Amino acid sequence: MPALQRRIRLTQLRLLVAISEYGSLARAAQDLHVTQPAATKTLRQLEEAVGEHLVSRGSGGSQLTPSGEMLCKRARHILAELLDAEQELGLWHSGGAGHVVIGALPVAAPMLIPQALKALAVHAPRVSVEVIEGAYDSMFRELVLGKIDMLVGRAWPGEETGVMTDVLYDSSFSLNVRVGHPLAKRKRLALKDAAAYPWILPPPSAHTRGAIEDMLRHAGVALPVHPVETTSYLVIRSMLMESNMIAALPSEVMDAEHKQGLIAKLAVRLDLRLPPIGIVRLSKRTPSPAVLAVIEQIKKVGERAPAMYAI
């Protein structure tokens, strides 16, 4: 058995991860329900086992050294795998099947994930699922920390290492307005016609914002007035239905509203260059049977998406 396996304990790894998250040995000790002297002793024992200085402490708090960061990254994976094993064993003994946490990006939350979970309830009724909505950056951090099992939404390849992406489908965009909008019934429209009205745009930090700005720039159209910046489905839906604002959205996001006659698509073709919709997972984290069951249903909905949403 390698030397580190004999000398390192899980309590030491948990402490290192907690210090990384809180930036404070005292707060890490509090989170782990141990005294600060006990936490100091545990950290010292870990550093002796590794033979490296892992944490530097100063007036600003505790910070991991490069060696500490390296070990902490591995520790997160180890603890996440153990949590998966603990949940699987516990659920197996209690007759359950597993628990899965999904990070849902805005494009996946209204239709893709609900459709998949509806099918999951039929095919794997004992799998429980928690869905957390958020932007790409925040959801990716949760994925790396092992707090979610997968990210579902628009995958931006090449930006991050240590992940794998299951591509589902290409998603097209359309300009959406309320059915009574002045432009709703016009058969011939140019992008500049739509730009004369206020738009709802994603915030500047969103990847799709940059793609929309590039599209407008290439078309020689100035960025429209945009009093609202959000990726919230509920906010966008409400603003569209109660104003003359316009929103560039993936076709599937407002699919139900289109079919109900509440929201209309403008007759404008959008030349947006965006990556496909996909499932993003950590490549070194072995998926549990419950995670695989969820992935299977998401993939099945993804296969039907182009026909379902006229993409």
Phi and psi restraints in degrees (value plus and minus 20) as a CYANA .aco file:
   2 PRO   PHI     -75.8   -35.8
   2 PRO   PSI     130.2   170.2
   3 ALA   PHI     -78.0   -38.0
   3 ALA   PSI     -61.7   -21.7
   4 LEU   PHI     -83.4   -43.4
   4 LEU   PSI     -56.3   -16.3
   5 GLN   PHI     -82.8   -42.8
   5 GLN   PSI     -50.9   -10.9
   6 ARG   PHI     -99.5   -59.5
   6 ARG   PSI     -47.7    -7.7
   7 ARG   PHI    -120.8   -80.8
   7 ARG   PSI     -44.4    -4.4
   8 ILE   PHI    -113.5   -73.5
   8 ILE   PSI     118.2   158.2
   9 ARG   PHI    -133.6   -93.6
   9 ARG   PSI     136.5   176.5
  10 LEU   PHI     -83.0   -43.0
  10 LEU   PSI     -55.6   -15.6
  11 THR   PHI     -80.3   -40.3
  11 THR   PSI     -54.8   -14.8
  12 GLN   PHI     -88.3   -48.3
  12 GLN   PSI     -60.5   -20.5
  13 LEU   PHI     -87.1   -47.1
  13 LEU   PSI     -60.7   -20.7
  14 ARG   PHI     -81.0   -41.0
  14 ARG   PSI     -59.4   -19.4
  15 LEU   PHI     -85.0   -45.0
  15 LEU   PSI     -63.5   -23.5
  16 LEU   PHI     -81.5   -41.5
  16 LEU   PSI     -64.0   -24.0
  17 VAL   PHI     -84.2   -44.2
  17 VAL   PSI     -60.4   -20.4
  18 ALA   PHI     -85.8   -45.8
  18 ALA   PSI     -59.1   -19.1
  19 ILE   PHI     -83.1   -43.1
  19 ILE   PSI     -60.5   -20.5
  20 SER   PHI     -82.2   -42.2
  20 SER   PSI     -60.3   -20.3
  21 GLU   PHI     -95.2   -55.2
  21 GLU   PSI     -57.9   -17.9
  22 TYR   PHI    -117.2   -77.2
  22 TYR   PSI     -39.8     0.2
  23 GLY   PHI      46.9    86.9
  23 GLY   PSI       3.7    43.7
  24 SER   PHI    -177.0  -137.0
  24 SER   PSI     109.0   149.0
  25 LEU   PHI     -86.4   -46.4
  25 LEU   PSI     -58.1   -18.1
  26 ALA   PHI     -84.1   -44.1
  26 ALA   PSI     -65.0   -25.0
  27 ARG   PHI     -89.4   -49.4
  27 ARG   PSI     -54.7   -14.7
  28 ALA   PHI     -83.4   -43.4
  28 ALA   PSI     -63.2   -23.2
  29 ALA   PHI     -81.4   -41.4
  29 ALA   PSI     -63.4   -23.4
  30 GLN   PHI     -81.8   -41.8
  30 GLN   PSI     -62.3   -22.3
  31 ASP   PHI     -83.9   -43.9
  31 ASP   PSI     -55.3   -15.3
  32 LEU   PHI    -109.9   -69.9
  32 LEU   PSI     -18.4    21.6
  33 HIS   PHI      40.4    80.4
  33 HIS   PSI      25.4    65.4
  34 VAL   PHI    -150.5  -110.5
  34 VAL   PSI     141.8   181.8
  35 THR   PHI     -94.7   -54.7
  35 THR   PSI     139.9   179.9
  36 GLN   PHI     -85.2   -45.2
  36 GLN   PSI     -61.1   -21.1
  37 PRO   PHI     -79.2   -39.2
  37 PRO   PSI     -58.0   -18.0
  38 ALA   PHI     -86.2   -46.2
  38 ALA   PSI     -59.8   -19.8
  39 ALA   PHI     -86.1   -46.1
  39 ALA   PSI     -59.5   -19.5
  40 THR   PHI     -81.8   -41.8
  40 THR   PSI     -62.2   -22.2
  41 LYS   PHI     -84.6   -44.6
  41 LYS   PSI     -62.6   -22.6
  42 THR   PHI     -82.4   -42.4
  42 THR   PSI     -62.2   -22.2
  43 LEU   PHI     -84.5   -44.5
  43 LEU   PSI     -62.5   -22.5
  44 ARG   PHI     -81.5   -41.5
  44 ARG   PSI     -61.4   -21.4
  45 GLN   PHI     -84.5   -44.5
  45 GLN   PSI     -58.3   -18.3
  46 LEU   PHI     -85.6   -45.6
  46 LEU   PSI     -63.3   -23.3
  47 GLU   PHI     -84.8   -44.8
  47 GLU   PSI     -56.7   -16.7
  48 GLU   PHI     -87.3   -47.3
  48 GLU   PSI     -58.4   -18.4
  49 ALA   PHI     -86.2   -46.2
  49 ALA   PSI     -59.0   -19.0
  50 VAL   PHI    -102.1   -62.1
  50 VAL   PSI     -49.6    -9.6
  51 GLY   PHI      59.1    99.1
  51 GLY   PSI       4.3    44.3
  52 GLU   PHI    -157.7  -117.7
  52 GLU   PSI     132.2   172.2
  53 HIS   PHI    -102.7   -62.7
  53 HIS   PSI      96.9   136.9
  54 LEU   PHI    -121.7   -81.7
  54 LEU   PSI     -46.3    -6.3
  55 VAL   PHI    -153.8  -113.8
  55 VAL   PSI     112.4   152.4
  56 SER   PHI    -127.8   -87.8
  56 SER   PSI     111.9   151.9
  57 ARG   PHI    -136.4   -96.4
  57 ARG   PSI     118.7   158.7
  58 GLY   PHI    -171.0  -131.0
  58 GLY   PSI    -187.1  -147.1
  59 SER   PHI     -85.5   -45.5
  59 SER   PSI     -45.2    -5.2
  60 GLY   PHI    -106.3   -66.3
  60 GLY   PSI     -21.9    18.1
  61 GLY   PHI     102.1   142.1
  61 GLY   PSI    -177.8  -137.8
  62 SER   PHI    -133.1   -93.1
  62 SER   PSI     113.7   153.7
  63 GLN   PHI    -150.4  -110.4
  63 GLN   PSI     120.5   160.5
  64 LEU   PHI     -95.2   -55.2
  64 LEU   PSI     119.9   159.9
  65 THR   PHI     -96.5   -56.5
  65 THR   PSI     150.3   190.3
  66 PRO   PHI     -74.0   -34.0
  66 PRO   PSI     -60.2   -20.2
  67 SER   PHI     -85.7   -45.7
  67 SER   PSI     -58.2   -18.2
  68 GLY   PHI     -84.2   -44.2
  68 GLY   PSI     -60.8   -20.8
  69 GLU   PHI     -82.9   -42.9
  69 GLU   PSI     -61.4   -21.4
  70 MET   PHI     -81.7   -41.7
  70 MET   PSI     -66.8   -26.8
  71 LEU   PHI     -89.0   -49.0
  71 LEU   PSI     -56.9   -16.9
  72 CYS   PHI     -82.9   -42.9
  72 CYS   PSI     -59.7   -19.7
  73 LYS   PHI     -79.4   -39.4
  73 LYS   PSI     -63.6   -23.6
  74 ARG   PHI     -88.4   -48.4
  74 ARG   PSI     -57.6   -17.6
  75 ALA   PHI     -82.1   -42.1
  75 ALA   PSI     -59.1   -19.1
  76 ARG   PHI     -80.8   -40.8
  76 ARG   PSI     -63.1   -23.1
  77 HIS   PHI     -84.2   -44.2
  77 HIS   PSI     -63.3   -23.3
  78 ILE   PHI     -81.1   -41.1
  78 ILE   PSI     -66.8   -26.8
  79 LEU   PHI     -87.7   -47.7
  79 LEU   PSI     -56.2   -16.2
  80 ALA   PHI     -86.0   -46.0
  80 ALA   PSI     -61.4   -21.4
  81 GLU   PHI     -84.2   -44.2
  81 GLU   PSI     -60.4   -20.4
  82 LEU   PHI     -85.7   -45.7
  82 LEU   PSI     -58.0   -18.0
  83 LEU   PHI     -83.1   -43.1
  83 LEU   PSI     -62.1   -22.1
  84 ASP   PHI     -79.5   -39.5
  84 ASP   PSI     -65.5   -25.5
  85 ALA   PHI     -83.5   -43.5
  85 ALA   PSI     -61.7   -21.7
  86 GLU   PHI     -82.7   -42.7
  86 GLU   PSI     -63.7   -23.7
  87 GLN   PHI     -86.4   -46.4
  87 GLN   PSI     -62.7   -22.7
  88 GLU   PHI     -83.0   -43.0
  88 GLU   PSI     -63.8   -23.8
  89 LEU   PHI     -85.7   -45.7
  89 LEU   PSI     -64.6   -24.6
  90 GLY   PHI     -83.6   -43.6
  90 GLY   PSI     -63.3   -23.3
  91 LEU   PHI     -90.6   -50.6
  91 LEU   PSI     -52.1   -12.1
  92 TRP   PHI     -85.5   -45.5
  92 TRP   PSI     -63.1   -23.1
  93 HIS   PHI     -87.6   -47.6
  93 HIS   PSI     -50.6   -10.6
  94 SER   PHI    -113.0   -73.0
  94 SER   PSI     -15.4    24.6
  95 GLY   PHI      66.1   106.1
  95 GLY   PSI     -12.7    27.3
  96 GLY   PHI    -106.3   -66.3
  96 GLY   PSI    -192.9  -152.9
  97 ALA   PHI    -150.2  -110.2
  97 ALA   PSI     -36.5     3.5
  98 GLY   PHI     122.3   162.3
  98 GLY   PSI     142.6   182.6
  99 HIS   PHI    -148.5  -108.5
  99 HIS   PSI     115.7   155.7
 100 VAL   PHI    -149.7  -109.7
 100 VAL   PSI     117.1   157.1
 101 VAL   PHI    -132.4   -92.4
 101 VAL   PSI     101.8   141.8
 102 ILE   PHI    -128.5   -88.5
 102 ILE   PSI     112.1   152.1
 103 GLY   PHI    -113.1   -73.1
 103 GLY   PSI      93.9   133.9
 104 ALA   PHI    -122.6   -82.6
 104 ALA   PSI     100.9   140.9
 105 LEU   PHI    -101.6   -61.6
 105 LEU   PSI     140.2   180.2
 106 PRO   PHI     -72.4   -32.4
 106 PRO   PSI     -56.1   -16.1
 107 VAL   PHI     -89.6   -49.6
 107 VAL   PSI     -45.1    -5.1
 108 ALA   PHI    -114.7   -74.7
 108 ALA   PSI     -41.0    -1.0
 109 ALA   PHI     -88.2   -48.2
 109 ALA   PSI     -61.1   -21.1
 110 PRO   PHI     -91.0   -51.0
 110 PRO   PSI     -56.6   -16.6
 111 MET   PHI    -148.7  -108.7
 111 MET   PSI     -72.2   -32.2
 112 LEU   PHI     -78.4   -38.4
 112 LEU   PSI     -74.5   -34.5
 113 ILE   PHI     -88.1   -48.1
 113 ILE   PSI     -65.3   -25.3
 114 PRO   PHI     -77.7   -37.7
 114 PRO   PSI     -60.8   -20.8
 115 GLN   PHI     -83.6   -43.6
 115 GLN   PSI     -60.8   -20.8
 116 ALA   PHI     -87.0   -47.0
 116 ALA   PSI     -60.0   -20.0
 117 LEU   PHI     -90.2   -50.2
 117 LEU   PSI     -50.7   -10.7
 118 LYS   PHI     -83.9   -43.9
 118 LYS   PSI     -61.9   -21.9
 119 ALA   PHI     -90.4   -50.4
 119 ALA   PSI     -56.5   -16.5
 120 LEU   PHI     -81.6   -41.6
 120 LEU   PSI     -59.2   -19.2
 121 ALA   PHI     -80.9   -40.9
 121 ALA   PSI     -45.5    -5.5
 122 VAL   PHI    -105.9   -65.9
 122 VAL   PSI     -66.0   -26.0
 123 HIS   PHI    -107.4   -67.4
 123 HIS   PSI     -46.4    -6.4
 124 ALA   PHI    -162.3  -122.3
 124 ALA   PSI      47.9    87.9
 125 PRO   PHI     -84.4   -44.4
 125 PRO   PSI     -37.0     3.0
 126 ARG   PHI    -113.5   -73.5
 126 ARG   PSI     -18.4    21.6
 127 VAL   PHI    -107.7   -67.7
 127 VAL   PSI     102.9   142.9
 128 SER   PHI    -118.6   -78.6
 128 SER   PSI     124.7   164.7
 129 VAL   PHI    -150.7  -110.7
 129 VAL   PSI     114.5   154.5
 130 GLU   PHI    -132.0   -92.0
 130 GLU   PSI     108.4   148.4
 131 VAL   PHI    -131.5   -91.5
 131 VAL   PSI     105.0   145.0
 132 ILE   PHI    -136.8   -96.8
 132 ILE   PSI     103.8   143.8
 133 GLU   PHI    -113.5   -73.5
 133 GLU   PSI     128.1   168.1
 134 GLY   PHI     157.2   197.2
 134 GLY   PSI     158.4   198.4
 135 ALA   PHI    -101.7   -61.7
 135 ALA   PSI     145.4   185.4
 136 TYR   PHI     -77.4   -37.4
 136 TYR   PSI     -69.1   -29.1
 137 ASP   PHI     -81.1   -41.1
 137 ASP   PSI     -66.3   -26.3
 138 SER   PHI     -88.2   -48.2
 138 SER   PSI     -58.9   -18.9
 139 MET   PHI     -88.6   -48.6
 139 MET   PSI     -55.6   -15.6
 140 PHE   PHI     -86.5   -46.5
 140 PHE   PSI     -57.9   -17.9
 141 ARG   PHI     -81.0   -41.0
 141 ARG   PSI     -61.7   -21.7
 142 GLU   PHI     -83.7   -43.7
 142 GLU   PSI     -56.2   -16.2
 143 LEU   PHI     -84.4   -44.4
 143 LEU   PSI     -67.4   -27.4
 144 VAL   PHI     -82.6   -42.6
 144 VAL   PSI     -56.2   -16.2
 145 LEU   PHI     -95.8   -55.8
 145 LEU   PSI     -25.4    14.6
 146 GLY   PHI      59.6    99.6
 146 GLY   PSI      -5.7    34.3
 147 LYS   PHI    -106.3   -66.3
 147 LYS   PSI     -40.3    -0.3
 148 ILE   PHI    -147.5  -107.5
 148 ILE   PSI     137.0   177.0
 149 ASP   PHI    -109.7   -69.7
 149 ASP   PSI     -47.0    -7.0
 150 MET   PHI    -180.9  -140.9
 150 MET   PSI     139.0   179.0
 151 LEU   PHI    -131.2   -91.2
 151 LEU   PSI     112.5   152.5
 152 VAL   PHI    -142.4  -102.4
 152 VAL   PSI     102.9   142.9
 153 GLY   PHI     140.2   180.2
 153 GLY   PSI    -176.0  -136.0
 154 ARG   PHI     -95.8   -55.8
 154 ARG   PSI      98.9   138.9
 155 ALA   PHI    -110.7   -70.7
 155 ALA   PSI     111.8   151.8
 156 TRP   PHI    -130.0   -90.0
 156 TRP   PSI      69.7   109.7
 157 PRO   PHI     -85.9   -45.9
 157 PRO   PSI     129.9   169.9
 158 GLY   PHI      65.9   105.9
 158 GLY   PSI     -24.7    15.3
 159 GLU   PHI    -106.7   -66.7
 159 GLU   PSI     -50.3   -10.3
 160 GLU   PHI    -148.1  -108.1
 160 GLU   PSI     129.1   169.1
 161 THR   PHI    -121.6   -81.6
 161 THR   PSI     141.5   181.5
 162 GLY   PHI      58.4    98.4
 162 GLY   PSI      -4.7    35.3
 163 VAL   PHI    -146.2  -106.2
 163 VAL   PSI     138.9   178.9
 164 MET   PHI    -147.1  -107.1
 164 MET   PSI     128.0   168.0
 165 THR   PHI    -145.3  -105.3
 165 THR   PSI     107.0   147.0
 166 ASP   PHI    -115.5   -75.5
 166 ASP   PSI      89.1   129.1
 167 VAL   PHI     -92.9   -52.9
 167 VAL   PSI     113.3   153.3
 168 LEU   PHI    -123.1   -83.1
 168 LEU   PSI     -78.7   -38.7
 169 TYR   PHI    -185.5  -145.5
 169 TYR   PSI     142.1   182.1
 170 ASP   PHI    -108.3   -68.3
 170 ASP   PSI     114.4   154.4
 171 SER   PHI    -132.7   -92.7
 171 SER   PSI     106.9   146.9
 172 SER   PHI    -115.1   -75.1
 172 SER   PSI     138.1   178.1
 173 PHE   PHI    -126.9   -86.9
 173 PHE   PSI     135.2   175.2
 174 SER   PHI    -162.8  -122.8
 174 SER   PSI     140.7   180.7
 175 LEU   PHI    -111.3   -71.3
 175 LEU   PSI     105.5   145.5
 176 ASN   PHI    -131.9   -91.9
 176 ASN   PSI     119.5   159.5
 177 VAL   PHI    -164.2  -124.2
 177 VAL   PSI     148.4   188.4
 178 ARG   PHI     -89.2   -49.2
 178 ARG   PSI     136.8   176.8
 179 VAL   PHI     -84.0   -44.0
 179 VAL   PSI     -45.9    -5.9
 180 GLY   PHI    -112.9   -72.9
 180 GLY   PSI      -7.3    32.7
 181 HIS   PHI     -84.3   -44.3
 181 HIS   PSI     124.6   164.6
 182 PRO   PHI     -75.9   -35.9
 182 PRO   PSI     -46.8    -6.8
 183 LEU   PHI    -115.7   -75.7
 183 LEU   PSI     -26.0    14.0
 184 ALA   PHI     -80.8   -40.8
 184 ALA   PSI     -55.7   -15.7
 185 LYS   PHI    -120.4   -80.4
 185 LYS   PSI     -18.5    21.5
 186 ARG   PHI     -95.1   -55.1
 186 ARG   PSI     110.1   150.1
 187 LYS   PHI    -102.0   -62.0
 187 LYS   PSI     -47.5    -7.5
 188 ARG   PHI    -141.2  -101.2
 188 ARG   PSI     100.2   140.2
 189 LEU   PHI    -159.9  -119.9
 189 LEU   PSI     128.3   168.3
 190 ALA   PHI    -131.3   -91.3
 190 ALA   PSI     141.1   181.1
 191 LEU   PHI     -79.1   -39.1
 191 LEU   PSI     -54.8   -14.8
 192 LYS   PHI     -86.2   -46.2
 192 LYS   PSI     -48.6    -8.6
 193 ASP   PHI     -85.1   -45.1
 193 ASP   PSI     -63.2   -23.2
 194 ALA   PHI     -88.6   -48.6
 194 ALA   PSI     -53.1   -13.1
 195 ALA   PHI     -89.5   -49.5
 195 ALA   PSI     -30.7     9.3
 196 ALA   PHI     -96.5   -56.5
 196 ALA   PSI     -32.6     7.4
 197 TYR   PHI    -125.7   -85.7
 197 TYR   PSI     137.3   177.3
 198 PRO   PHI     -88.1   -48.1
 198 PRO   PSI     123.9   163.9
 199 TRP   PHI    -133.6   -93.6
 199 TRP   PSI     136.2   176.2
 200 ILE   PHI    -120.7   -80.7
 200 ILE   PSI      99.5   139.5
 201 LEU   PHI    -136.9   -96.9
 201 LEU   PSI     135.5   175.5
 202 PRO   PHI     -85.7   -45.7
 202 PRO   PSI     136.6   176.6
 203 PRO   PHI     -84.0   -44.0
 203 PRO   PSI     139.0   179.0
 204 PRO   PHI     -75.9   -35.9
 204 PRO   PSI     -46.7    -6.7
 205 SER   PHI     -95.3   -55.3
 205 SER   PSI     -35.1     4.9
 206 ALA   PHI     -98.5   -58.5
 206 ALA   PSI     120.4   160.4
 207 HIS   PHI     -80.7   -40.7
 207 HIS   PSI     -58.6   -18.6
 208 THR   PHI     -86.0   -46.0
 208 THR   PSI     -45.2    -5.2
 209 ARG   PHI     -81.9   -41.9
 209 ARG   PSI     -66.8   -26.8
 210 GLY   PHI     -81.1   -41.1
 210 GLY   PSI     -59.0   -19.0
 211 ALA   PHI     -86.2   -46.2
 211 ALA   PSI     -60.1   -20.1
 212 ILE   PHI     -85.8   -45.8
 212 ILE   PSI     -62.5   -22.5
 213 GLU   PHI     -84.0   -44.0
 213 GLU   PSI     -60.0   -20.0
 214 ASP   PHI     -82.4   -42.4
 214 ASP   PSI     -62.3   -22.3
 215 MET   PHI     -80.8   -40.8
 215 MET   PSI     -66.8   -26.8
 216 LEU   PHI     -83.6   -43.6
 216 LEU   PSI     -62.1   -22.1
 217 ARG   PHI     -82.0   -42.0
 217 ARG   PSI     -64.4   -24.4
 218 HIS   PHI     -86.2   -46.2
 218 HIS   PSI     -47.7    -7.7
 219 ALA   PHI    -106.3   -66.3
 219 ALA   PSI     -23.2    16.8
 220 GLY   PHI      51.9    91.9
 220 GLY   PSI       7.8    47.8
 221 VAL   PHI    -132.1   -92.1
 221 VAL   PSI     112.1   152.1
 222 ALA   PHI     -89.7   -49.7
 222 ALA   PSI     132.0   172.0
 223 LEU   PHI     -81.4   -41.4
 223 LEU   PSI     104.8   144.8
 224 PRO   PHI     -85.4   -45.4
 224 PRO   PSI     140.5   180.5
 225 VAL   PHI     -78.7   -38.7
 225 VAL   PSI     114.3   154.3
 226 HIS   PHI    -157.9  -117.9
 226 HIS   PSI      63.5   103.5
 227 PRO   PHI     -88.4   -48.4
 227 PRO   PSI     -36.0     4.0
 228 VAL   PHI    -145.8  -105.8
 228 VAL   PSI     110.5   150.5
 229 GLU   PHI    -143.0  -103.0
 229 GLU   PSI      94.3   134.3
 230 THR   PHI    -184.5  -144.5
 230 THR   PSI     139.2   179.2
 231 THR   PHI    -135.8   -95.8
 231 THR   PSI     -11.4    28.6
 232 SER   PHI     -92.8   -52.8
 232 SER   PSI     101.0   141.0
 233 TYR   PHI     -78.3   -38.3
 233 TYR   PSI     -65.0   -25.0
 234 LEU   PHI     -86.6   -46.6
 234 LEU   PSI     -60.9   -20.9
 235 VAL   PHI     -86.1   -46.1
 235 VAL   PSI     -66.0   -26.0
 236 ILE   PHI     -81.6   -41.6
 236 ILE   PSI     -66.3   -26.3
 237 ARG   PHI     -77.5   -37.5
 237 ARG   PSI     -67.9   -27.9
 238 SER   PHI     -84.0   -44.0
 238 SER   PSI     -63.7   -23.7
 239 MET   PHI     -86.0   -46.0
 239 MET   PSI     -58.3   -18.3
 240 LEU   PHI     -83.5   -43.5
 240 LEU   PSI     -64.2   -24.2
 241 MET   PHI     -94.3   -54.3
 241 MET   PSI     -38.9     1.1
 242 GLU   PHI    -133.9   -93.9
 242 GLU   PSI      -8.0    32.0
 243 SER   PHI    -174.2  -134.2
 243 SER   PSI    -199.0  -159.0
 244 ASN   PHI    -118.1   -78.1
 244 ASN   PSI       1.0    41.0
 245 MET   PHI     -90.1   -50.1
 245 MET   PSI     140.2   180.2
 246 ILE   PHI    -144.4  -104.4
 246 ILE   PSI     122.9   162.9
 247 ALA   PHI    -153.6  -113.6
 247 ALA   PSI     109.2   149.2
 248 ALA   PHI    -105.9   -65.9
 248 ALA   PSI      94.6   134.6
 249 LEU   PHI    -155.1  -115.1
 249 LEU   PSI     134.0   174.0
 250 PRO   PHI     -78.4   -38.4
 250 PRO   PSI     122.8   162.8
 251 SER   PHI     -76.5   -36.5
 251 SER   PSI     -53.4   -13.4
 252 GLU   PHI     -97.6   -57.6
 252 GLU   PSI     -39.5     0.5
 253 VAL   PHI     -84.1   -44.1
 253 VAL   PSI     -62.1   -22.1
 254 MET   PHI    -126.5   -86.5
 254 MET   PSI       6.8    46.8
 255 ASP   PHI     -78.6   -38.6
 255 ASP   PSI     -65.8   -25.8
 256 ALA   PHI     -83.1   -43.1
 256 ALA   PSI     -60.6   -20.6
 257 GLU   PHI     -87.4   -47.4
 257 GLU   PSI     -54.7   -14.7
 258 HIS   PHI     -84.9   -44.9
 258 HIS   PSI     -64.4   -24.4
 259 LYS   PHI     -89.1   -49.1
 259 LYS   PSI     -49.4    -9.4
 260 GLN   PHI    -104.5   -64.5
 260 GLN   PSI     -23.7    16.3
 261 GLY   PHI      54.5    94.5
 261 GLY   PSI       5.9    45.9
 262 LEU   PHI    -116.9   -76.9
 262 LEU   PSI     -54.3   -14.3
 263 ILE   PHI    -145.6  -105.6
 263 ILE   PSI     121.6   161.6
 264 ALA   PHI    -136.7   -96.7
 264 ALA   PSI     133.5   173.5
 265 LYS   PHI    -118.0   -78.0
 265 LYS   PSI     114.7   154.7
 266 LEU   PHI     -98.3   -58.3
 266 LEU   PSI     130.6   170.6
 267 ALA   PHI    -101.9   -61.9
 267 ALA   PSI      40.7    80.7
 268 VAL   PHI    -150.2  -110.2
 268 VAL   PSI     107.1   147.1
 269 ARG   PHI    -104.3   -64.3
 269 ARG   PSI     109.9   149.9
 270 LEU   PHI    -124.4   -84.4
 270 LEU   PSI     103.0   143.0
 271 ASP   PHI    -113.9   -73.9
 271 ASP   PSI      50.3    90.3
 272 LEU   PHI    -118.1   -78.1
 272 LEU   PSI     111.5   151.5
 273 ARG   PHI    -124.3   -84.3
 273 ARG   PSI      84.5   124.5
 274 LEU   PHI    -155.1  -115.1
 274 LEU   PSI     130.7   170.7
 275 PRO   PHI     -87.7   -47.7
 275 PRO   PSI     145.6   185.6
 276 PRO   PHI     -95.7   -55.7
 276 PRO   PSI     150.9   190.9
 277 ILE   PHI    -101.5   -61.5
 277 ILE   PSI     119.2   159.2
 278 GLY   PHI    -177.8  -137.8
 278 GLY   PSI     159.3   199.3
 279 ILE   PHI    -131.0   -91.0
 279 ILE   PSI     103.2   143.2
 280 VAL   PHI    -128.5   -88.5
 280 VAL   PSI     108.6   148.6
 281 ARG   PHI    -155.9  -115.9
 281 ARG   PSI     141.2   181.2
 282 LEU   PHI     -92.9   -52.9
 282 LEU   PSI     108.5   148.5
 283 SER   PHI     -88.7   -48.7
 283 SER   PSI     -45.5    -5.5
 284 LYS   PHI    -115.8   -75.8
 284 LYS   PSI     -19.9    20.1
 285 ARG   PHI    -118.2   -78.2
 285 ARG   PSI      97.6   137.6
 286 THR   PHI     -91.0   -51.0
 286 THR   PSI     102.5   142.5
 287 PRO   PHI     -90.8   -50.8
 287 PRO   PSI     119.0   159.0
 288 SER   PHI     -95.3   -55.3
 288 SER   PSI     144.8   184.8
 289 PRO   PHI     -76.0   -36.0
 289 PRO   PSI     -56.2   -16.2
 290 ALA   PHI     -85.8   -45.8
 290 ALA   PSI     -62.0   -22.0
 291 VAL   PHI     -82.2   -42.2
 291 VAL   PSI     -62.7   -22.7
 292 LEU   PHI     -83.1   -43.1
 292 LEU   PSI     -56.3   -16.3
 293 ALA   PHI     -85.0   -45.0
 293 ALA   PSI     -60.7   -20.7
 294 VAL   PHI     -86.6   -46.6
 294 VAL   PSI     -65.5   -25.5
 295 ILE   PHI     -77.8   -37.8
 295 ILE   PSI     -62.1   -22.1
 296 GLU   PHI     -78.1   -38.1
 296 GLU   PSI     -64.5   -24.5
 297 GLN   PHI     -91.4   -51.4
 297 GLN   PSI     -56.7   -16.7
 298 ILE   PHI     -83.8   -43.8
 298 ILE   PSI     -61.3   -21.3
 299 LYS   PHI     -83.9   -43.9
 299 LYS   PSI     -58.2   -18.2
 300 LYS   PHI     -85.0   -45.0
 300 LYS   PSI     -61.5   -21.5
 301 VAL   PHI     -86.1   -46.1
 301 VAL   PSI     -59.2   -19.2
 302 GLY   PHI     -80.4   -40.4
 302 GLY   PSI     -56.6   -16.6
 303 GLU   PHI     -85.7   -45.7
 303 GLU   PSI     -53.0   -13.0
 304 ARG   PHI    -108.3   -68.3
 304 ARG   PSI     -33.0     7.0
 305 ALA   PHI     -75.4   -35.4
 305 ALA   PSI     -67.4   -27.4
 306 PRO   PHI     -76.9   -36.9
 306 PRO   PSI     -58.0   -18.0
 307 ALA   PHI     -96.8   -56.8
 307 ALA   PSI     -58.3   -18.3
 308 MET   PHI     -85.2   -45.2
 308 MET   PSI     -61.0   -21.0
 309 TYR   PHI    -129.8   -89.8
 309 TYR   PSI      -9.3    30.7
 310 ALA   PHI      32.5    72.5
 310 ALA   PSI      26.7    66.7
